[in-house]
Amino acid sequence: MVLSVMGVGLTALSIWILWLNHRDYAQAIQTGVPIFLEDTGITALYLAPITYLGLALLGMCGIIVAIRGKGFTKSVGGKLNKAVTLLIITGLFGMFFGSYTANKLWAEHFESQGYVECSQPFRMTSKWFTAVWVDSISLCDDRRVLKMFGAGKRVSYINRIIEESRH
């Protein structure tokens, strides 16, 4: 039961987190902000639900065995084990390789919208798995921007300062 609930819950959580990210990216591009951050680690969630489906199936099998009071026949149990294993392994590999592909596709999309990726995002943000996208490459090395990031300022604040200085 717990594995089934976890599988369904993690799938829903993954979809919700991805939806929030997509919404934030679309909003940043639509409003034309000078800087936005891409969470490159979150793309692992695109194929993670395959793994979660394996967990849910494993949990459902456990529930069925508990209700019936006896295990599956050897042939059915073997097929279920293979299916669960296949789902979990495929999902885990998919999380890594799918993440790589998704990050490439997002980069192409952001570039087509006129943004440029900063080459040293960790130096700017001190965060792993974060890409910094700017509408002007000069912002990547702008001392004022680097100082604000270093002081822990939010991107919305940094964007407001940049936009005010441009007008």
Secondary structure as UniProt FT lines:
FT   HELIX           2..31
FT   STRAND          35..39
FT   HELIX           40..46
FT   HELIX           48..68
FT   HELIX           74..112
FT   TURN            113..114
FT   STRAND          116..117
FT   HELIX           121..125
FT   TURN            128..129
FT   STRAND          130..134
FT   HELIX           137..140
FT   HELIX           143..150
FT   TURN            151..152
FT   HELIX           155..166
//
